[in-house]
């Protein structure tokens, strides 16, 4: 069974084509800068070579048509016919309280995704564009929506509710939803397979840390808390997002700077985090280089980032009455040994002992980085959200 996975952003489309018999990736690539003059499709070939095709892409349907054409191209394609694609799985960011699992897309499902758009105005409309583009280009092919928020729908009400007047929850469904759910679900399941243990009875903390980041507390395979909230701003410090912020500071800044709500949203979403504190970059590699060059603000930004991840892990261990496994994933979690090591420092009180040599040698591979005597296993598991989406799609159809 061949399944195409699409992740549509506001101006980009990531894709992977899977052969589900062996979970192999037949094709993958990226459409970016949709609507701009330098829009392009980048195809990553099996040998690692990248082919870049530039042409006007004024909206998502054109981008998806380019992807499909590339899949059957004589030189860079892997399919003889588009009829070989048996289903399409979509990442959909926000499912609100309407979806606690992946679903086959119907007109009713599309309508509910649209209703959730006000909770994710940058993402859900783009996800819908991808769904509608496939309806036009591959009519009749079944489609599945896999929601970032679905995995977190098992949180108890005392964990997801905000201490606001209850009427606001009833009117607007204002509550914690959480994101990166597909990643947290994948790595929390995969780590149990990797270690050869059942998820039942296990207390797992997953740290998905990259340009965006969140932690999740997982008991018996189910999420009981997560750091992102109604929107992806809350929680950890990120590449350009502020993470947790005193609401009094928010109103103070808006008053002093005469900001609209949209301007303030732009401030905390795109100008804060590692970028805002360091003044250098939102990328952890650039921050590390600046620290090595003696940049104090970059050093401060990195220390803040590390501290906040450690704080959430400690909080979730307390909430679950302990922890058995801590998983690192995401761009930083999988590749940055220094940051992993600094986060894990001082976790001996939890029963977690870092093996420094193992940690230094791990780069984007599944590996245990705790000592043999550690009661808590520290593990690196590269995330694979696209495979999770493809697996859900195959299961549903």
C-alpha positions in Angstrom: 0.0 0.0 0.0 1.4 3.4 -1.0 0.3 6.4 1.1 1.2 10.0 0.5 1.6 12.2 3.6 1.1 15.9 3.3 2.0 18.6 5.9 0.6 21.9 4.5 1.7 25.2 6.1 0.6 28.7 5.2 3.2 28.9 2.4 4.8 25.4 2.3 3.9 21.8 1.7 6.1 19.0 3.1 5.5 15.5 1.6 6.6 11.9 1.9 5.4 8.9 0.0 5.5 5.6 2.0 5.4 2.0 0.9 3.5 0.6 4.0 4.6 -3.0 3.5 8.0 -2.2 4.8 7.5 1.5 5.9 10.1 2.6 3.3 10.1 6.2 2.0 9.7 6.1 -1.8 9.8 9.9 -2.2 10.0 13.1 -0.2 10.4 16.8 -0.7 9.2 20.3 0.0 7.2 23.0 -1.7 8.1 26.4 -0.3 7.4 30.1 -0.7 3.9 29.6 -2.1 2.6 32.9 -3.4 6.1 34.4 -3.8 8.1 35.0 -6.9 10.8 32.5 -6.0 8.4 29.6 -5.1 9.9 26.2 -5.7 9.7 22.4 -5.3 12.7 20.6 -3.8 12.8 16.9 -4.3 15.1 14.7 -2.3 16.2 11.7 -4.3 17.0 8.3 -2.8 20.7 8.9 -3.2 20.5 12.1 -1.2 20.7 14.4 -4.2 18.3 17.3 -4.2 16.5 18.6 -7.3 15.1 22.1 -7.2 12.3 23.1 -9.6 11.3 26.8 -9.7 8.1 28.1 -11.1 5.2 30.3 -10.0 3.1 28.6 -7.3 0.2 31.0 -6.5 -1.7 28.6 -4.2 -1.6 25.1 -2.7 -3.4 23.2 -5.5 -0.6 24.2 -7.9 2.0 23.0 -5.4 0.3 19.7 -4.9 0.0 19.3 -8.7 3.8 19.8 -8.9 4.4 17.1 -6.2 2.2 14.6 -8.1 3.8 15.4 -11.4 7.3 14.8 -9.8 6.2 11.5 -8.4 5.5 10.2 -12.0 8.3 12.1 -13.7 10.6 9.8 -15.8 13.8 11.2 -14.3 13.0 11.9 -10.6 9.8 10.0 -10.1 9.1 6.6 -8.5 5.6 5.8 -9.7 4.3 4.7 -13.1 0.8 6.1 -12.4 -0.8 8.2 -9.7 -3.4 5.4 -9.4 -0.7 3.7 -7.3 -1.4 6.2 -4.5 -4.1 4.4 -2.4 -4.6 7.1 0.3 -3.4 10.5 1.5 -2.8 11.4 5.1 -2.8 15.0 6.3 -1.3 16.6 9.4 -4.1 18.9 10.8 -2.9 21.1 13.6 -6.0 21.8 15.7 -8.9 19.4 16.2 -10.3 21.2 19.3 -12.4 19.0 21.5 -14.1 17.5 18.5 -11.4 14.9 17.6 -9.5 12.6 20.0 -8.2 10.4 17.2 -7.4 10.4 13.5 -10.4 10.2 11.2 -11.3 9.6 7.5 -12.1 13.0 6.0 -15.7 13.6 5.0 -17.6 16.9 4.3 -18.6 16.9 8.0 -15.0 16.5 9.1 -13.9 19.3 6.9 -16.6 21.6 8.4 -15.4 20.8 11.9 -11.7 21.5 10.9 -12.9 24.8 9.6 -14.7 25.5 12.9 -11.4 25.0 14.7 -9.6 27.4 12.4 -10.1 30.3 14.9 -8.0 28.4 17.4 -5.2 27.9 14.8 -5.7 30.6 12.1 -2.2 30.1 10.6 -2.5 26.3 10.3 -6.0 24.9 9.9 -6.9 26.9 6.8 -3.7 25.7 5.1 -4.4 22.1 6.1 -7.9 22.5 4.5 -6.3 23.8 1.4 -4.2 20.7 1.1 -7.3 18.5 1.6 -9.3 20.3 -1.1 -6.3 20.3 -3.5 -6.2 16.5 -3.3 -9.9 16.3 -3.8 -9.4 18.2 -7.1 -6.2 16.4 -8.3 -6.9 12.9 -7.0 -10.7 12.6 -6.9 -12.0 9.5 -5.1 -8.8 8.8 -3.2 -9.5 8.4 0.5 -8.0 11.0 2.8 -7.3 10.9 6.6 -6.8 13.8 9.0 -4.3 13.3 11.8 -4.6 15.9 14.5 -1.7 17.5 16.5 -4.1 17.9 19.4 -5.7 14.5 19.5 -3.2 12.7 21.6 -3.6 15.3 24.4 -7.4 14.8 24.7 -6.8 12.2 27.4 -5.7 15.0 29.9 -7.9 15.2 32.9 -10.0 18.4 33.3 -8.0 19.7 36.2 -4.9 19.6 33.9 -6.4 21.2 30.8 -8.6 23.9 32.4 -7.4 27.5 33.0 -8.4 29.3 36.2 -10.6 31.7 34.3 -14.4 32.2 34.7 -15.9 28.9 33.7 -18.3 30.7 31.3 -15.3 31.4 29.0 -14.7 27.7 28.6 -18.4 27.1 27.9 -18.6 29.9 25.3 -15.2 29.6 23.6 -13.7 26.3 24.6 -10.7 28.1 26.1 -8.5 25.4 27.6 -5.2 23.7 27.2 -5.1 21.6 24.0 -1.4 21.0 23.5 0.4 20.4 20.2 3.2 18.1 18.7 0.8 15.3 19.7 1.7 13.1 16.8 5.4 13.3 17.8 4.7 12.7 21.5 2.5 9.7 20.6 5.1 8.3 18.2 8.2 8.6 20.5 6.4 7.5 23.7 5.2 4.3 21.9 8.5 3.8 20.0 10.6 4.1 23.2 8.7 1.2 24.8 9.3 -0.9 21.7 13.0 0.1 21.7 13.4 -0.8 25.4 11.2 -3.9 25.2 8.8 -2.8 27.8 5.0 -2.4 27.8 3.6 1.2 28.1 1.2 0.0 30.8 2.6 1.0 34.2 5.2 3.3 32.7 5.6 7.0 33.5 7.1 8.7 30.5 8.2 12.3 29.9 8.7 13.3 26.3 10.7 16.4 25.5 10.1 17.5 21.9 12.6 20.3 21.6 13.6 22.2 18.5 12.6 25.5 17.0 9.2 24.7 18.5 9.1 22.7 21.7 6.9 21.0 24.2 7.0 18.4 26.9 4.3 15.8 27.7 3.6 13.6 30.7 2.4 10.2 29.7 1.1 7.4 32.0 0.1 4.0 30.7 0.5 5.3 27.1 -1.9 8.2 27.6 -1.1 11.9 27.9 -2.0 13.4 31.3 -0.4 16.8 30.8 1.5 18.9 28.2 3.2 22.2 28.1 1.6 24.0 25.2 -1.9 25.4 25.8 -4.8 26.9 23.8 -2.1 27.9 21.3 1.5 26.9 20.7 2.9 29.9 22.6 2.6 28.5 26.1 5.2 26.4 27.8 8.8 26.0 26.9 11.0 28.8 25.5 11.3 28.2 21.8 13.2 29.5 18.7 11.0 32.6 18.3 8.2 32.0 20.8 8.3 33.3 24.3 6.8 30.3 26.1 5.3 31.0 29.6 4.8 34.7 30.2 3.1 36.7 33.0 -0.1 38.0 31.6 0.5 41.2 33.6 3.7 41.7 31.6 1.7 41.2 28.4 -0.8 44.0 29.2 2.0 46.2 30.5 4.0 45.8 27.3 0.9 46.4 25.2 0.1 49.6 27.1 3.6 51.0 27.0 4.3 50.1 23.4 0.8 51.0 22.2 0.4 47.5 20.6 -2.6 45.9 19.0 -3.4 42.3 19.9 -2.1 41.3 16.5 1.2 43.2 17.0 1.6 41.6 20.4 0.9 38.1 19.0 3.6 38.8 16.4 6.0 39.8 19.3 5.5 36.6 21.3 5.3 34.2 18.3 8.0 35.5 16.0 10.3 37.9 17.8 10.9 36.3 21.2 12.4 33.1 22.5 16.1 32.3 21.6 16.0 35.0 18.9 14.6 37.7 21.1 16.9 37.1 24.1 20.1 36.5 22.1 19.6 39.0 19.3 21.5 36.5 17.2 19.2 33.7 15.8 16.4 31.3 16.6 18.7 28.4 15.6 20.4 26.5 18.4 23.5 25.9 16.3 23.9 29.7 15.7 23.4 30.3 19.4 26.1 27.7 20.3 28.5 29.4 17.9 27.8 32.8 19.4 28.3 31.5 22.9 31.7 30.1 21.9 32.5 33.6 20.6 31.8 35.1 24.0 28.3 36.5 23.3 26.7 37.0 26.8 23.1 37.3 25.5 23.4 34.1 23.5 24.7 32.3 26.6 21.8 33.7 28.6 19.3 32.5 26.0 20.7 29.0 26.0 20.7 28.8 29.8 17.1 30.0 29.9 16.1 27.4 27.3 17.8 24.6 29.2 16.4 25.7 32.6 12.8 25.8 31.4 13.0 22.3 29.9 14.5 21.0 33.2 11.7 22.7 35.1 8.9 21.1 33.1 10.5 17.7 33.4 10.7 18.1 37.2 7.1 19.3 37.4 5.8 16.3 35.4 7.8 13.9 37.5 6.1 15.4 40.5 2.7 15.3 38.9 3.0 11.6 38.0 4.7 10.6 41.3 7.9 9.8 39.6 9.2 8.9 36.1 10.5 5.8 34.5 11.6 7.0 31.1 12.7 10.5 29.8 12.7 10.8 26.0 14.6 13.5 24.0 13.4 14.2 20.4 13.1 17.1 17.9 15.9 18.9 16.2 17.7 19.9 19.4 16.7 16.8 21.4 18.1 14.5 18.7 21.2 16.3 17.7 22.5 18.6 20.5 24.5 16.5 23.0 25.4 19.6 25.1 21.9 20.8 25.6 20.7 17.2 26.4 23.5 16.9 28.9 22.8 20.2 30.6 19.0 19.4 30.8 19.8 16.0 32.4 22.2 17.5 35.0 20.9 17.2 38.5 18.3 14.5 37.7 20.0 12.1 40.1 17.3 12.9 42.6 14.8 11.4 40.2 17.0 8.3 39.8 18.3 9.4 36.4 22.1 9.2 35.8 23.5 10.5 32.5 26.3 8.6 30.7 28.3 11.5 29.5 30.3 9.4 26.9 27.1 7.8 25.4 25.4 11.2 25.2 28.3 12.8 23.4 28.3 10.0 20.7 24.6 10.1 19.9 23.4 12.1 16.9 19.9 11.5 15.6 19.8 7.7 16.4 17.8 5.7 18.8 20.0 5.3 21.9 20.0 5.0 25.7 22.1 7.8 27.1 21.8 6.9 30.8 24.2 4.7 32.8 23.5 1.0 33.2 22.7 1.7 36.9 20.2 4.5 36.2 16.7 3.7 37.6 15.3 6.2 35.0 16.1 5.5 31.4 17.3 8.6 29.4 16.7 7.9 25.7 17.0 9.6 22.4 14.3 8.7 19.9 14.2 10.5 16.6 10.6 11.5 15.9 8.8 10.4 12.8 5.5 12.2 12.6 5.0 11.4 8.9 5.3 7.6 9.5 2.7 8.0 12.3 0.4 9.8 9.9 0.9 7.1 7.3 0.3 4.3 9.8 -3.0 5.9 11.0 -4.1 6.4 7.4 -3.4 2.8 6.5 -5.2 1.6 9.6 -8.3 3.6 8.9 -8.7 2.7 5.3 
